[in-house]
Amino acid sequence: GIDFLLLQRQDGIWEEDFGLRHGPSTWWSTGYVGRLLDKIKPGLTGESVEPLLRDQNDNGGWAYNAGVPPDAETTANVILFLGGKEVPQKIITRATLGSTNPISGYRSRGSETP
């Protein structure tokens, strides 16, 4: 199972199409799969860190994919994944503070209009 999951990763990203109206998942899948793999066998997910850091949104969060705004669930998955890595604390702090902004805080995935 682990080898299969690792083979599905392209350029550090796990992309999965669940058939949702938002399109395929990139950052949600990467945070989720990476976090679970780290629990099973640490050390296999390092190449997924750089793409996540590179694509952190301006408000600090992460989106289900590049076509939708950041959401709470995806940002939480990515924070949980990155929390087990050696990343600058400011990355996590920025993501956490973005969620508390009363005007632009993260919504639940699906709450925006496509």
Stockholm file with secondary structure:
# STOCKHOLM 1.0

chainA/1-114         GIDFLLLQRQDGIWEEDFGLRHGPSTWWSTGYVGRLLDKIKPGLTGESVEPLLRDQNDNGGWAYNAGVPPDAETTANVILFLGGKEVPQKIITRATLGSTNPISGYRSRGSETP
#=GR chainA/1-114 SS CHHHHHHHCBTTBCCBCCCCTTCCBSHHHHHHHHHHHHHHSTTSCGGGHHHHHHTCCTTSCCBSSTTSCBBHHHHHHHHHHHTTSCCCHHHHHHHHHHTTCTTTCCBCTTCSCC
#=GC SS_cons         CHHHHHHHCBTTBCCBCCCCTTCCBSHHHHHHHHHHHHHHSTTSCGGGHHHHHHTCCTTSCCBSSTTSCBBHHHHHHHHHHHTTSCCCHHHHHHHHHHTTCTTTCCBCTTCSCC
//
